[in-house]
Amino acid sequence: MKTLLVVLLLCSLSAHPQSVVDKAKALYDAKKYDESTRLLKTVADTDPSYAASQYYLGRIAYDQKDYDAAEEYLEDAIEASPKVADYHYWLANVWGAMARDANVLKQGILAPKIKDEYEETIKLDPKNLDAQWGLITFYTEAPGFMGGSFEKAHETAAAIGKIDVADGHRAKGSVYEKEEKYADAEKEFVAAYKLKPATRQSLIAYYVRRTQHDKAFVLLDEALVGDPANMIIVYQYGRTSAITGQRMEKGEECLKKYLTYQPKENEPSHGGAHMRLGQIYEKQGNKAEAKRSYQAALKIDQSLKEAKEGLDRVSK
């Protein structure tokens, strides 16, 4: 009986072999970009998985900050399969990244395209909070003649609130802060935190931006006491220390602890942790350690602008 089950299992596996794109995605998730790219480029444009292969090539190019290539791949993915929300969402992100360093003329060309792609994402996937947040960023940062609008930002925040009440408060807080309505912003960030403690960092970051550092550290101390093994809180403490120049011994301890942890996808990288350590050492006047930390950060991620600037300062 056991032999028969094994045979049936093997037959099942051979009937459903892992696809090239599945293998490439696993490599992409492991940040093995070169290996993933080689596999993805073997997928022919007549293959049913061609759109997905172009999507992941676009994601790789985006991660490597090759935005021109990312744009081309994602446009190919959309042409091959126009009804996939994620394809539109990431194309909007690519154009947003391009717009950050573009001249005003180029920004004016990209702005409506960014907005349209976020809106298409939401049309295809109404509960896509990432795209809703993309619109919040667009409406609060784009000038009015390019489509920026605080009124529309508030409408989008309300739409977010219908999907996730806490995130709706956080979105309202972000809009109020951009409007410089700071009392209203704080109320919304606090409301979000009370409903969902995981939004703590948004409130902490708000206090840091407003130079209300004591309030930020009260939240961090409470979080560390309540959940000392939570490595995201550990990182947040170190980051806040590096930015504010306060509680630096504790901040150094936290960042060193974070460097013993292997971050998961979408968690702060070791490159960022090394950079924050460098900022702490620099504020302490320890140029030698700051230099080593900045170099370690850039070895992991060459795009860390603050690490490059810090390294320039401590190398003089």
C-alpha positions in Angstrom: 0.0 0.0 0.0 2.8 2.4 0.9 4.6 1.6 -2.3 1.5 2.4 -4.3 1.1 5.8 -2.5 4.7 6.7 -3.3 4.2 5.9 -6.9 1.0 7.9 -7.1 2.8 10.8 -5.4 5.7 10.7 -7.8 3.3 10.5 -10.8 1.4 13.6 -9.4 4.7 15.6 -9.1 5.9 14.7 -12.5 2.5 15.7 -14.0 2.8 19.1 -12.4 6.5 20.1 -12.6 7.6 23.4 -11.2 7.4 26.0 -14.0 10.3 28.1 -15.2 8.6 31.2 -13.7 8.0 29.5 -10.4 11.7 28.5 -10.2 12.7 32.1 -11.2 10.4 33.6 -8.6 12.0 31.5 -5.9 15.4 32.8 -7.0 14.1 36.3 -7.1 12.7 36.0 -3.6 16.2 34.8 -2.5 17.6 37.9 -4.3 19.5 35.7 -6.7 18.8 38.1 -9.5 21.3 36.9 -12.1 20.1 33.3 -11.9 16.5 34.4 -11.9 17.1 36.6 -15.0 18.7 33.8 -16.9 15.7 31.6 -16.4 13.1 34.3 -17.1 14.8 35.2 -20.4 14.2 31.6 -21.7 10.5 32.1 -21.7 9.2 32.6 -25.2 6.6 35.3 -26.0 4.2 32.5 -27.1 4.4 30.8 -23.7 1.4 31.3 -21.4 3.7 32.4 -18.6 5.4 35.1 -20.8 3.6 38.0 -19.0 4.7 36.7 -15.6 8.2 36.3 -16.8 8.3 40.0 -18.0 6.8 41.1 -14.7 9.5 39.5 -12.7 12.2 40.8 -15.0 10.6 44.2 -14.4 10.7 43.7 -10.6 14.4 42.7 -10.8 15.2 45.7 -12.9 13.3 47.9 -10.4 15.2 46.5 -7.5 18.5 47.2 -9.3 17.3 50.7 -10.1 17.4 50.2 -13.8 14.1 52.0 -14.3 14.2 52.2 -18.1 14.5 48.4 -18.4 11.8 47.9 -15.7 9.5 50.2 -17.6 10.0 48.1 -20.8 9.5 44.8 -19.1 6.4 45.8 -17.3 4.8 47.4 -20.3 5.4 44.1 -22.1 3.7 42.2 -19.2 0.7 44.5 -19.4 0.5 44.2 -23.2 0.5 40.4 -22.8 -1.9 40.3 -19.8 -3.6 43.6 -19.2 -6.0 42.5 -16.3 -3.3 41.8 -13.7 -3.4 44.5 -11.0 0.2 44.0 -9.8 1.6 44.7 -13.3 -0.1 48.1 -13.3 0.9 48.8 -9.7 4.6 48.2 -10.3 4.6 50.2 -13.5 3.2 53.1 -11.5 6.0 52.6 -9.0 8.6 52.6 -11.8 7.3 55.9 -13.2 7.2 57.4 -9.7 10.9 56.5 -9.2 11.7 58.1 -12.6 9.8 61.2 -11.6 11.7 61.8 -8.4 14.9 62.7 -10.3 13.4 64.1 -13.4 13.1 67.7 -14.6 9.7 69.5 -14.4 8.9 68.7 -18.1 9.5 65.0 -17.6 7.5 65.0 -14.3 4.6 66.7 -16.1 4.6 63.8 -18.6 4.9 61.1 -16.0 2.4 62.5 -13.5 -0.9 61.5 -15.2 0.6 58.2 -16.2 1.4 57.4 -12.6 -2.1 58.4 -11.5 -3.7 56.3 -14.2 -1.8 53.2 -13.4 -2.6 53.4 -9.7 -6.3 53.9 -10.6 -6.2 51.0 -13.0 -4.7 48.8 -10.2 -7.6 49.8 -7.9 -10.1 49.2 -10.6 -8.8 45.6 -11.0 -8.2 45.1 -7.3 -10.4 47.5 -5.2 -8.8 46.3 -1.9 -5.2 47.0 -3.0 -4.1 49.2 -0.2 -0.6 49.7 -1.7 -2.1 51.4 -4.7 -4.4 53.5 -2.6 -1.3 54.7 -0.7 0.4 55.3 -4.0 -2.4 57.7 -4.8 -2.1 59.4 -1.4 1.6 60.1 -2.1 0.8 61.3 -5.6 -2.0 63.7 -4.5 0.0 65.1 -1.6 3.3 65.5 -3.4 2.4 66.5 -7.0 1.8 70.2 -7.6 -1.8 71.2 -8.5 -1.1 71.7 -12.2 0.1 68.1 -12.4 -2.9 66.7 -10.6 -2.0 67.1 -6.9 -5.0 67.7 -4.7 -5.5 67.5 -0.9 -9.2 67.1 -1.5 -8.6 64.0 -3.6 -6.0 62.8 -1.0 -8.7 63.0 1.7 -11.1 61.1 -0.5 -8.5 58.4 -1.0 -7.8 58.3 2.7 -11.6 57.7 3.3 -11.5 54.9 0.7 -8.6 53.3 2.6 -10.6 53.6 5.8 -13.4 51.5 4.3 -10.9 48.7 3.8 -8.9 49.1 7.0 -10.1 51.5 9.7 -6.7 51.9 11.3 -4.9 52.5 8.0 -7.6 55.1 7.1 -6.6 57.1 10.2 -3.0 56.7 9.3 -3.7 57.9 5.8 -5.7 60.9 7.1 -2.7 61.7 9.4 -0.4 61.7 6.4 -2.6 64.1 4.5 -3.1 66.5 7.4 0.7 66.5 8.0 1.3 67.5 4.4 -1.3 70.3 4.9 0.7 71.4 8.0 -2.4 70.7 10.2 -0.3 69.1 12.8 -2.8 68.8 15.7 -5.2 66.9 13.3 -2.3 64.8 12.0 -1.3 63.7 15.5 -4.9 62.8 16.5 -5.2 60.5 13.4 -1.8 58.8 14.0 -2.7 58.2 17.6 -6.1 56.8 16.6 -4.4 54.4 14.2 -2.0 53.3 16.8 -4.7 52.6 19.4 -6.6 50.5 16.8 -3.5 48.7 15.5 -0.3 48.8 17.5 1.6 47.7 14.4 1.2 51.3 13.1 3.4 52.5 15.9 6.3 53.4 13.6 4.1 55.9 11.7 3.4 57.8 15.0 7.0 57.5 16.0 8.2 58.8 12.7 5.7 61.7 13.0 7.1 62.7 16.4 10.7 62.5 15.0 9.8 64.8 12.1 8.2 67.2 14.5 11.3 66.9 16.8 9.1 65.6 19.6 11.7 63.1 20.5 10.6 62.4 24.1 7.2 61.2 22.8 8.9 59.0 20.3 11.1 57.3 22.9 8.2 56.8 25.3 6.5 54.7 22.6 9.7 52.8 21.8 10.5 52.0 25.4 6.9 50.7 25.9 7.2 48.6 22.8 10.6 47.1 23.8 9.4 46.2 27.3 6.3 44.6 25.9 8.0 42.7 23.1 11.8 42.6 23.5 12.2 39.9 20.9 10.5 41.9 18.1 13.4 42.8 15.8 11.4 45.4 13.9 11.0 47.3 17.2 14.7 46.8 17.9 15.6 48.3 14.5 13.1 51.2 15.0 14.8 52.1 18.3 18.2 52.1 16.7 17.0 54.1 13.7 15.3 56.7 15.9 18.4 57.0 18.0 20.6 57.5 14.9 18.3 60.2 13.5 17.7 62.1 16.8 21.2 61.7 18.4 19.5 60.6 21.6 19.8 57.3 23.6 22.7 56.5 21.4 24.2 53.7 23.6 20.9 51.9 23.5 20.5 52.6 19.8 23.9 51.1 19.1 23.0 48.1 21.2 19.8 47.6 19.3 21.3 48.0 15.8 24.1 45.5 16.6 21.3 43.1 17.8 19.4 43.6 14.6 22.5 42.7 12.6 22.5 39.2 14.2 19.0 38.7 12.7 18.2 37.7 9.1 15.6 40.2 7.8 12.6 38.9 5.9 11.2 40.4 2.7 10.1 44.1 3.2 12.0 44.3 6.5 14.8 46.8 7.0 18.0 45.6 5.5 21.4 45.0 7.1 22.7 47.8 4.8 20.3 50.2 6.5 21.3 49.0 9.9 25.0 49.5 9.2 24.2 53.0 7.9 22.3 53.9 11.1 25.2 52.6 13.2 27.5 54.8 11.2 25.3 57.8 12.0 25.4 57.0 15.7 29.2 56.6 15.6 29.5 59.9 13.6 27.4 61.8 16.2 29.6 60.3 18.9 32.7 61.6 17.2 34.0 58.1 16.4 35.0 58.6 12.8 36.9 55.3 12.4 33.9 53.2 13.4 31.5 55.5 11.5 33.7 55.0 8.3 33.6 51.2 8.8 29.9 51.2 9.2 29.2 53.3 6.2 31.5 51.2 4.1 29.7 48.0 5.3 26.3 49.6 4.4 27.5 50.5 0.9 29.0 47.1 0.3 25.5 45.7 0.8 23.6 48.5 -1.0 25.4 51.1 -3.2 22.2 53.1 -3.5 22.2 54.3 0.2 22.6 58.0 -0.4 22.9 58.9 3.3 25.7 56.3 3.7 27.6 57.8 0.8 27.2 61.3 2.2 28.3 60.1 5.7 31.3 58.3 4.3 32.4 61.5 2.5 32.1 63.5 5.8 34.1 61.1 7.9 36.7 60.5 5.3 37.9 64.1 5.2 
